[in-house]
């Protein structure tokens, strides 16, 4: 079974509000990265990915896809009122993209960002062997069935019980046929694809899952996941960056991702955002991955006039690609003018959005050079920056 015959359907159409107010849980930040971005980043290593999303979430999905560098994803399908209907819509979309009886599909919850590529490989291998396979972990608590009055009615042998996870993998033709059959029978209550397959008469093999493959449902789950990420990224690194640009005639400057009216502009091959350049170099320094000039050389015409948020976003992507976290970004502008204070919070917000972190993890400060040097003579602006990142320990 070659990679082109492996499809992954990511179910991301739910509202997920039990995790707290705000955006649906799959679009919430986890360790400075969107939950869905973390999920997509693993999925694209394991097969061709199609996400099922809510029609209102197209912009959020595009942001997650960009953060995960998941341009290879197939165009998303739109979900329906229930998970079952959303999965069915996704399967039909996959059929239109060439999935057939020779294909396997793994159906995965967007809110399980800790599933690794090895788990997907096992799921596909077991599905190829059995037609339907799901990961399960042993149950450690005693499980009791209760009656309507809340009294214990039965105690089940936990040795024979498993807590079922995703990805759940199937022969594509079998799971699509089962969903079509259930839709035709107007059965809509299945919350688990394995249960639907059992209803359709198929045996489902349960293979060993991964206890760390947790599903994010509540605020407590998010808190536990944040703690886990910190424990898995113990390598704390700090990088520094410095940049300077001279003034030229103009009517605005870009600082910290914010366009500020001014009686001069800054000279540079890109938009000359001196603060974003310094922050980019600080992250690259923490990674030990060269500098901004190495990755975006001013001799390359494609970067002429480019928005500097592209450079910072690329540096952040490099951290995430190594399984890391942006812990904090701090920048200082050195200039006599323009006044930074009125724009400080807008800069913090812009930098936080570019880096995919909360605003309380961004510092922006400003000072003058007491009219000394080129900044004191109002010939340009300098910026200093530090970046604190956390990385996993390399094997």
C-alpha positions as CSV (number, residue, x, y, z in Angstrom):
1,X,0.0,0.0,0.0
2,X,1.7,3.1,-1.2
3,X,1.3,6.6,0.3
4,X,-1.0,8.0,-2.4
5,X,-3.5,5.3,-1.4
6,X,-3.5,6.5,2.2
7,X,-6.1,9.2,3.0
8,X,-6.6,11.0,6.3
9,X,-9.9,12.6,7.0
10,X,-9.6,15.2,9.8
11,X,-12.9,15.9,11.5
12,X,-12.8,19.6,12.4
13,X,-16.4,20.8,12.0
14,X,-17.5,20.8,15.6
15,X,-18.1,23.7,17.8
16,X,-16.3,22.2,20.9
17,X,-17.5,24.8,23.4
18,X,-17.1,22.6,26.5
19,X,-13.4,23.7,26.3
20,X,-14.5,27.2,27.1
21,X,-15.7,30.4,25.5
22,X,-14.2,31.8,22.3
23,X,-13.3,29.9,19.1
24,X,-14.0,26.2,18.7
25,X,-11.4,24.1,20.5
26,X,-9.6,22.9,17.4
27,X,-8.7,26.6,16.7
28,X,-7.5,27.4,20.2
29,X,-3.9,28.0,21.0
30,X,-1.9,25.2,22.6
31,X,1.7,25.9,23.4
32,X,1.7,28.9,21.1
33,X,0.2,26.9,18.2
34,X,-3.3,26.2,17.0
35,X,-4.5,22.7,18.0
36,X,-5.6,22.0,14.4
37,X,-2.2,23.1,13.1
38,X,-0.5,20.6,15.4
39,X,-2.9,17.9,14.2
40,X,-2.4,18.7,10.5
41,X,1.4,18.8,10.9
42,X,1.4,15.1,11.9
43,X,-1.3,14.0,9.5
44,X,0.5,15.3,6.4
45,X,3.4,13.1,7.2
46,X,1.1,10.0,7.1
47,X,-1.1,10.4,4.0
48,X,-3.2,12.7,1.8
49,X,-5.2,14.9,4.1
50,X,-8.7,16.3,3.8
51,X,-10.3,18.3,6.6
52,X,-14.0,18.6,7.2
53,X,-14.7,22.1,8.6
54,X,-17.6,24.3,9.6
55,X,-18.6,26.8,6.8
56,X,-17.9,29.7,9.2
57,X,-14.4,28.6,9.9
58,X,-12.7,28.9,6.4
59,X,-10.4,31.7,7.5
60,X,-9.4,29.9,10.7
61,X,-8.7,26.8,8.8
62,X,-6.6,28.7,6.4
63,X,-4.6,30.1,9.3
64,X,-4.1,26.6,10.8
65,X,-3.1,25.2,7.4
66,X,-0.6,28.0,6.9
67,X,0.9,27.5,10.4
68,X,1.3,23.8,9.8
69,X,2.8,24.4,6.3
70,X,0.1,22.0,5.1
71,X,-0.3,23.3,1.6
72,X,-0.6,19.7,0.4
73,X,-4.0,19.3,2.0
74,X,-6.9,18.7,-0.3
75,X,-9.5,21.4,-0.4
76,X,-11.6,21.2,2.8
77,X,-15.2,19.8,2.8
78,X,-18.0,21.4,4.8
79,X,-19.4,19.5,7.7
80,X,-23.0,19.0,8.8
81,X,-25.0,19.0,12.0
82,X,-23.6,15.8,13.4
83,X,-20.2,14.2,13.4
84,X,-21.6,11.2,11.5
85,X,-22.9,13.5,8.7
86,X,-19.6,15.5,8.7
87,X,-17.6,12.3,8.2
88,X,-20.0,11.2,5.4
89,X,-19.5,14.5,3.7
90,X,-15.7,14.1,4.0
91,X,-15.8,10.6,2.6
92,X,-17.8,11.7,-0.4
93,X,-15.3,14.5,-1.0
94,X,-12.5,12.0,-0.9
95,X,-14.3,9.8,-3.4
96,X,-14.3,12.8,-5.8
97,X,-10.5,13.1,-5.3
98,X,-9.9,9.6,-6.4
99,X,-10.3,7.5,-3.2
100,X,-11.6,4.0,-4.2
101,X,-11.6,0.4,-3.3
102,X,-7.9,0.3,-3.3
103,X,-7.5,3.1,-0.8
104,X,-7.4,3.2,3.0
105,X,-8.8,6.1,5.0
106,X,-7.9,7.0,8.6
107,X,-10.6,9.2,10.3
108,X,-9.1,11.4,13.0
109,X,-10.4,14.0,15.5
110,X,-8.9,17.4,15.1
111,X,-8.8,17.7,18.9
112,X,-6.3,14.9,19.2
113,X,-3.0,16.7,18.4
114,X,-0.7,14.2,20.1
115,X,-1.2,11.3,17.8
116,X,2.1,10.6,16.1
117,X,3.0,9.3,12.6
118,X,3.7,5.8,14.1
119,X,0.1,5.5,15.3
120,X,-1.2,6.3,11.9
121,X,1.1,3.8,10.3
122,X,-0.1,1.1,12.7
123,X,-3.7,2.1,11.9
124,X,-3.2,1.8,8.2
125,X,-1.4,-1.6,8.5
126,X,-4.2,-3.0,10.6
127,X,-6.9,-1.7,8.3
128,X,-5.1,-3.3,5.3
129,X,-5.1,-6.6,7.2
130,X,-8.6,-6.5,8.7
131,X,-10.7,-4.0,6.7
132,X,-11.5,-2.0,9.9
133,X,-9.2,-1.2,12.8
134,X,-9.2,1.2,15.7
135,X,-6.7,2.0,18.5
136,X,-7.7,1.2,22.0
137,X,-6.1,1.6,25.4
138,X,-6.8,-0.6,28.5
139,X,-9.3,0.7,31.0
140,X,-7.8,1.1,34.4
141,X,-10.9,2.1,36.4
142,X,-13.7,-0.3,37.3
143,X,-16.6,0.3,35.0
144,X,-20.1,0.0,36.3
145,X,-23.4,0.2,34.4
146,X,-26.1,2.0,36.3
147,X,-29.9,2.0,36.0
148,X,-32.2,5.0,35.6
149,X,-32.3,5.6,39.3
150,X,-28.5,5.8,39.6
151,X,-27.9,2.4,41.1
152,X,-25.2,-0.1,40.0
153,X,-26.8,-2.6,37.6
154,X,-23.7,-4.4,36.3
155,X,-19.9,-4.5,36.7
156,X,-17.9,-5.2,33.6
157,X,-14.6,-7.1,33.4
158,X,-12.2,-4.3,32.6
159,X,-9.7,-6.8,31.2
160,X,-12.0,-7.0,28.2
161,X,-12.6,-3.3,27.9
162,X,-10.8,-0.7,25.8
163,X,-11.1,3.1,25.6
164,X,-11.2,3.7,21.8
165,X,-9.2,6.5,20.2
166,X,-8.7,7.9,16.7
167,X,-7.3,7.6,14.1
168,X,-9.8,4.9,13.1
169,X,-8.8,3.3,9.8
170,X,-10.8,1.4,7.2
171,X,-10.9,0.2,3.7
172,X,-12.3,3.2,1.9
173,X,-15.1,1.4,0.0
174,X,-16.3,-0.4,3.2
175,X,-16.6,2.8,5.3
176,X,-18.2,4.8,2.5
177,X,-20.8,2.1,1.9
178,X,-21.6,1.9,5.6
179,X,-22.1,5.6,5.8
180,X,-24.3,5.7,2.7
181,X,-26.3,2.8,4.2
182,X,-26.8,4.5,7.5
183,X,-27.8,7.8,5.8
184,X,-30.4,5.9,3.6
185,X,-31.8,4.3,6.8
186,X,-32.0,7.8,8.4
187,X,-29.8,6.7,11.3
188,X,-27.9,9.7,12.5
189,X,-26.8,8.9,16.1
190,X,-23.4,7.3,15.5
191,X,-20.6,9.2,17.2
192,X,-18.0,6.6,16.4
193,X,-17.2,5.2,13.0
194,X,-16.3,1.8,14.4
195,X,-19.8,1.5,15.9
196,X,-21.2,2.4,12.5
197,X,-19.1,-0.3,10.8
198,X,-20.3,-2.8,13.5
199,X,-23.9,-1.9,12.7
200,X,-23.2,-2.5,9.0
201,X,-22.0,-6.0,9.8
202,X,-18.3,-5.6,9.8
203,X,-15.8,-6.9,12.4
204,X,-13.6,-4.1,13.8
205,X,-10.1,-5.0,15.0
206,X,-8.9,-3.2,18.1
207,X,-5.1,-2.7,18.2
208,X,-3.0,-1.1,21.0
209,X,-3.4,2.6,21.1
210,X,-1.3,5.3,22.6
211,X,-2.1,6.5,26.2
212,X,-0.6,9.9,25.3
213,X,-3.1,10.4,22.4
214,X,-5.4,12.4,24.6
215,X,-8.5,14.2,23.3
216,X,-9.0,17.8,24.2
217,X,-12.5,18.4,25.5
218,X,-12.5,20.6,28.6
219,X,-10.5,23.5,30.1
220,X,-8.8,20.9,32.3
221,X,-7.7,19.0,29.3
222,X,-6.1,22.1,27.8
223,X,-4.3,22.8,31.1
224,X,-2.9,19.3,31.2
225,X,-1.9,19.5,27.6
226,X,0.0,22.8,28.2
227,X,1.9,21.1,31.1
228,X,2.7,18.2,28.9
229,X,4.1,20.3,26.1
230,X,6.4,22.1,28.6
231,X,7.6,18.8,29.9
232,X,8.3,17.5,26.4
233,X,10.2,20.7,25.5
234,X,12.8,21.1,28.2
235,X,15.6,22.5,26.0
236,X,15.2,26.2,26.7
237,X,17.1,28.5,24.3
238,X,17.5,32.3,24.1
239,X,18.5,34.1,20.9
240,X,19.3,37.8,20.2
241,X,18.8,39.9,17.2
242,X,19.8,43.4,16.0
243,X,18.9,45.4,13.0
244,X,19.1,49.0,11.8
245,X,17.6,50.9,8.8
246,X,18.3,54.4,7.6
247,X,15.6,57.0,7.0
248,X,14.8,58.1,3.4
249,X,12.1,60.4,2.1
250,X,8.6,59.0,2.6
251,X,5.4,59.3,4.6
252,X,5.3,56.2,6.9
253,X,7.3,53.5,8.5
254,X,6.5,49.9,9.3
255,X,7.4,48.9,12.9
256,X,6.4,45.7,14.6
257,X,3.9,44.9,11.8
258,X,2.1,48.2,12.2
259,X,2.1,51.0,9.6
260,X,2.8,54.3,11.3
261,X,2.5,57.7,9.7
262,X,5.8,59.6,9.7
263,X,7.6,62.3,7.8
264,X,10.2,59.8,6.6
265,X,10.4,56.2,5.6
266,X,12.9,53.4,6.3
267,X,15.2,52.2,3.5
268,X,15.4,48.5,2.9
269,X,15.0,45.8,0.3
270,X,11.8,44.6,2.0
271,X,9.4,46.9,3.9
272,X,12.3,47.6,6.3
273,X,10.4,46.7,9.5
274,X,13.4,46.9,11.7
275,X,11.7,45.3,14.7
276,X,10.4,42.3,12.9
277,X,13.8,41.8,11.3
278,X,15.5,41.8,14.7
279,X,12.9,39.4,16.1
280,X,13.4,37.1,13.2
281,X,17.1,37.0,13.8
282,X,16.6,36.3,17.5
283,X,14.5,33.2,16.7
284,X,16.9,32.0,14.1
285,X,19.7,32.5,16.6
286,X,17.9,30.5,19.3
287,X,17.5,27.7,16.7
288,X,21.1,28.0,15.5
289,X,19.7,28.3,12.0
290,X,21.6,31.2,10.4
291,X,20.2,34.7,10.0
292,X,17.6,36.5,8.0
293,X,20.0,37.4,5.3
294,X,20.8,33.7,4.7
295,X,17.2,32.7,4.3
296,X,15.9,35.9,2.6
297,X,18.9,37.4,0.8
298,X,18.5,41.1,-0.3
299,X,20.0,40.1,-3.6
300,X,16.9,38.0,-4.3
301,X,14.3,40.1,-6.2
302,X,11.3,38.2,-4.9
303,X,11.8,39.8,-1.5
304,X,11.9,43.4,-2.9
305,X,9.2,45.3,-1.0
306,X,8.1,42.1,0.9
307,X,6.1,42.4,4.1
308,X,8.4,41.5,7.0
309,X,5.8,39.4,8.7
310,X,6.7,36.7,6.1
311,X,10.2,36.5,7.6
312,X,9.0,36.3,11.2
313,X,6.4,33.7,10.3
314,X,9.0,31.6,8.6
315,X,11.2,31.7,11.6
316,X,8.3,30.6,13.8
317,X,7.5,27.8,11.4
318,X,11.0,26.5,11.8
319,X,10.5,26.3,15.6
320,X,7.3,24.4,15.2
321,X,8.7,22.1,12.6
322,X,11.1,20.9,15.3
323,X,8.3,20.4,17.7
324,X,9.2,23.5,19.6
325,X,7.3,26.4,21.3
326,X,7.8,30.1,21.2
327,X,7.9,31.0,24.9
328,X,8.5,34.8,24.6
329,X,9.5,37.6,22.2
330,X,10.9,40.9,23.4
331,X,12.0,43.9,21.3
332,X,13.4,47.3,21.9
333,X,13.3,50.2,19.4
334,X,15.9,52.9,19.6
335,X,14.9,56.1,17.9
336,X,14.0,59.8,18.5
337,X,10.9,59.6,16.4
338,X,8.3,58.4,15.7
339,X,6.8,58.0,19.2
340,X,6.3,54.3,19.9
341,X,4.1,54.6,22.9
342,X,0.8,55.2,21.1
343,X,1.4,52.2,18.9
344,X,2.9,49.8,21.4
345,X,-0.2,47.6,22.0
346,X,-0.9,47.4,18.3
347,X,2.6,46.2,17.7
348,X,2.3,43.6,20.5
349,X,-1.0,42.4,19.0
350,X,0.5,42.2,15.5
351,X,3.6,40.3,16.6
352,X,1.5,37.9,18.7
353,X,-0.7,37.1,15.7
354,X,2.2,36.6,13.4
355,X,4.0,34.3,15.9
356,X,0.8,32.5,16.9
357,X,1.2,33.2,20.6
358,X,-0.7,35.2,23.2
359,X,0.0,38.9,23.6
360,X,1.2,38.5,27.1
361,X,4.2,36.6,25.6
362,X,5.3,39.7,23.6
363,X,7.2,42.7,24.9
364,X,7.7,45.9,23.0
365,X,9.8,48.8,24.5
366,X,11.3,52.0,23.1
367,X,14.1,54.3,24.1
368,X,16.2,57.1,22.7
369,X,20.0,57.3,22.5
370,X,20.0,60.7,24.2
371,X,20.6,62.4,20.8
372,X,23.8,60.5,20.4
373,X,24.9,58.6,17.3
374,X,22.9,58.0,14.1
375,X,19.6,57.4,16.0
376,X,20.2,60.6,18.0
377,X,20.7,62.5,14.8
378,X,17.4,61.0,13.4
379,X,19.2,59.2,10.6
380,X,17.5,55.9,11.2
381,X,16.1,53.4,13.7
382,X,17.8,50.5,15.5
383,X,16.1,47.5,17.1
384,X,17.3,44.9,19.6
385,X,15.4,41.7,20.2
386,X,15.5,38.5,22.2
387,X,13.5,35.3,21.7
388,X,13.0,32.5,24.2
389,X,12.0,29.2,22.7
390,X,11.6,25.6,24.0
391,X,12.6,22.5,22.0
392,X,12.4,18.8,22.6
393,X,15.6,17.1,23.4
394,X,17.1,15.7,20.2
395,X,17.3,11.9,20.2
